[in-house]
């Protein structure tokens, strides 16, 4: 099988590439390396193309005939969203729209979306948690920079579903829920807590300790992606990807990270960042029914693996 990973040098992309290669498939990674780094993990890949996917010429230079295409390229992260929200909309929209112009009938596409697509409904109290794929989507405050990422992914979901029907290709949309693991950068909660623990921060500032999340280790997320792309019934579906078995609040997560790090600082509890949803947990009924998926990596084991990677490699 030949797989094309657009944005494949980033966090989830590299883990997916390694999984597909281990399964014996041919993998080509395309990335502009604005976030994914050309580190040794990327250099070990043989099929790597550097390209700006907001430029249609980058797609024109790609050969056709892929068995699977994964669209993972996007500007993500709260710091990026707050510092340059216009870039989030421009990059996330243009890269996808040029892909949809280029893609051919009969191709099979995975589009990476996000739980942020429905976060406004959770904050407004009109969406249940755990959350199924069938809930209505809403933007709580269209003027909030934090919502630009959600807006770009909502547009992306609609564009993928409608274009797939019009052009005759197969598409599945995966909404990721708090995926974590080695090599995800320093701007997400688990690596950020881990790095501050390594530095010996004391007192240890903790924002939004009462907020809760259902964290999913990256290997489990990749397993879900692979299964969805191998499941014909997933075509045309939006499917939540995550781990619903160990929902935890941020306070308990911090205690776990500090215990793994072997430190005991004084915890300074502070308000949650503005616009951050109070609770997030996916309903995985659809994913289970389609693929038989069950998450395998528990939170403590996943945090331990992640912490050890950041302590040794960052």
Order of alpha helices (4+ residues) and beta strands (2+ residues): beta-alpha-beta-alpha-beta-alpha-beta-alpha-alpha-beta-alpha-alpha-beta-beta-alpha-beta-beta-beta-alpha-beta-beta-alpha-beta-beta-alpha-alpha
